[in-house]
């Protein structure tokens, strides 16, 4: 895996890698909208992944419930010399997901890579969290993956492809935050991903999950911050074995590897991108 400035098998022209790792591929990023910039200029994982896929030659369909956010990602990709399509859908709605998949096929003719990138937390203990909040957590974190897979797997299987799901280290260990619905839903994402990996391995589809650790994104400051941005960043950095949070680009680079031919014999993997947090005992 390489960083944003690195080039493998190509040269950069106008912001794109000629002969890049996803040249000629069509990628769908669900939850790929640019939701704004957080403190210090941080951006989200969906945006970073969509931009990275495009930079390496993919035509990218950006799916988001927020039309303006999807449009911002598309504009950034086009401005960098790439090709993108912005689509709006509620990713928890079966009919809307089916419709955007049809739109991608109409526009680009195929689907080679699917990256699901919706993750929402709700703080509260098991005793505190309301049933509606619990169900919403599963709808947003798990149902969105199920529906994206349901409607894209036939097309990935048509000629081989890669499904990448976004999970969390919270799915396998405590991260210190009280969000049982989020943790349980992401654990279900892990097993759904592995089930798909086995079921579709003989059809040329690879399915892998990225277990993100403490990543510096705008979501952190909207959903998890208990104080100032500086205090939140310091607290989360202290929780990491490396002493610093990861970046959205760290996750996007992992997604690029899983989307590319470099991972052609990799499937059913839960890949932590967490600075070692998954092996920490305390």
N, C-alpha and C positions, 0 to 999 in steps of 0.2 A: 504494500500500500504506500502511496506517495502523497505528498502534500500538494497544496493548490499550485505552487510554483514549479512543481516537478513535471517532467514530460517523459512518457514512456512510448517509444515507437512512433514518434512524430515530432513535428515542429509547430510552434505557436505562430499563427497568422491571424491578425485581427481579433485576438482574444480566444481563438479556438485552436485545438490541437489537430493539425492536419494528419490524417491517418491515426486518429486517437483510438483509445481503447474501446469506445462504443460507436465507432464510425459505421454509419448505415443502419443503426438500430433505432427502434422507437421505444421510448421509455415513458411510463405513466407514473407520475408522482402524486399520490393521493394525500392531500394536506400539504401541498407544495407552495401555497401562497406566501408572499412576503408580508408578514403581519406587523411589520414595523421594526424599528431599531431600539434595542435596549440600552442600558447604561454602558458607556464605553464603546458604543457602536456595534454591539453584538447582534447577530441575526439568528433566525431560526434554522433548525435542522432541515426542514422541508425545502426552504429556499436554497440553502447551501447545497443540498443534494441535487435539486433540479438544475442549478447553475453548473455544478460539477459535471453532471451527465451531459449537458449541452456542450460544455467546453471540450469534452472528449468525443464529440461528434454525434451524439444522439439527437434525434428530434424529440422534443419533450412535450408531453401533454401535462399541463399543470391543473390539477383538480382541487378545488377548494370551495367551501360554502360561502366564502367572501369574494365577491366578484372583483373588488378593488385589489385585494391581496393577490389573487390569481393574476390579475392584469399587471401588477407591479413586477411579479416574477417573470412573466412573459416579456415585458418591456426590457428588463435587465438582460435577459438572454438575447433578445433581438439586438439590443444596443451593442452587445459583445460579439455580434456576428453569427449568432446561433439561430436555430429555428424552434419556435415554440407555439403552443396553442393553449389558451386559457379557457377553462371550462368550469362551470358552476354547478355544484350538486351538494345535496345533503347526503353524506356518505353513509348515513344510517338508514337511508331509504332505498329499498330494493329497486324500485322502478327508476329512480334517478341515477343510481349507479349503472344499471343496465343501459340507460340512455347515453350517458357520457362515454361508456365503452364503445357504443355504436358510433358516436361522434368521432372518437379517436380513429376507429377503423375507416370511416368515411374520409377523414382528412389525411391519414398517413398509411392506410392499407394493411397494417400489421401491428402487433404488440409483441415486443421482445423482452422488456423488463418492466416489472411492476414493483413500486416501492410504496408501502403504506406507512404514513407518517403522522397519524393522529394520536395524540396522547394528552389526556386531561386528568388533572389530579383534583381531589376533594379532600381536604384535611378533616380529620375527626376520627375518634376511636370507634371500634365496633359498636360500643354502647351509644355513641353520640350520633353516628351517621344515620340519616333517615333512609327508609327503604327506597324512596324515589331517587335519592342521590346515589345509592348503591346501584340501582338499575341503570341510571344514566351513565355511571362510570363504565359498566359493561357494554352499554350501547355504543359509547364513543370509542372505547379502547379495544373492544373485541369484535362487536358486530361489524364495524367498519372494515376490519381485516377479512372477516368471513365473506362479506359482500363483494369486496374487491377481488378476492380469490375466486369466488363463485363465478363471477362474470368474465374474468380474464383468463382463467386456467385453460379453457378450451382453445384459446388463441395462442397461449404460450406453448401448449402441447402440440399445436399444429406443426411447429418447426423447431421446437426447443426454446427454452427461455428461462428467465430467472425471476423468482418472486422473493422479495426482501421485505420482511416485516420489522416494524420498529417495536422493540420490547424495552425492558428496563432491568437493571441490576436488582431493582426492588422485587422482581419476580422470583428471585432465588435467595435473597437475604435481606435483612433489615438495612435500610439506608438512614434510619434515625428519624424519618418523617412518619407521622400517623396518617397513612392513606390506604387503609385495607382494601377498599374497592379497586383502586388503581393497581395495587400489588397483585391482587387475585386475578384481575382481568389480564394483566400482562403475563402472569403465569399460564393462563389459558391460551394466550397468543403463542407462547412457546410450544405448547403441546399441539395446538392446531398446526403450527408451522412444521413440526416434525411429522405429524400425520400426513400432511400434504407431501412432504419430501419423500416418504416411503411409497405413498399411493401413486405418485407421478414420476418416480425415478426412472421407471422403464419407458416413459413417454418423453424423456429428454428435458423434463422440467426440474430445475433445482429450486429448493425453498430453504431459506436460511433466515434467522432472526438476529438482529443487532440488539444487544443488551446495553443500552446507554447508561453510563454512570452519572456523575455529577457534571453536567454539561452547562456551560454558560450560555443561556438563551434568553430571549425576552420573556418567555413563559415563566421562568424562575421568579422574575420580579413582579409578575402579575399574580401568580398563584401561590408562591411559597415564601415570599418575603415577609419577614416579621418586623422589619425595621428599615433602616436606610439601605440604599443599594450597596454602599461600601461595606456595611456590616454583614449583609447577606452574602456578598462575595467572599468576605474574609471567613465567615462561618463555613461556607460550603468548601472553600479551598482547604480549610483545616481538616475537613472530614476525608479528604482524598489522600491516599498514600504518597502521591507525588507532591502534595502541598499546593496544588493548583487545580482548578476545574479544567475539564476538557473544553474544546470548542465545537461549534456546529461543523466546522470543516473536518475535524477529526472523525466525526461520524460519517460525513459525506464521503470521505476517502475510503472508509470501510465499505460503504455501500457501493462505491465504484468498483472495488475489488470483487465484491460478490456479484455485481452485474456483468463483469467482464469475463472473457475466456480464461483469464488467469485463475479463476476459481471453478473451472469446468468440472472438476472431480470433487467438488465440495457441496454437500447437501445435508440437510438435517442438523446444521450446526447452530448453536447458540453462541454468538460471538460477542464477548464483553468488550466494550470500548469504554473503559472506566479507570484507567491508571492503576489497575490492580485491586480495586476495591472488592471485587468478588472473592478474593482469597484472603482478605483481611479478617482476622478473628475478632476484632473489637473496634 
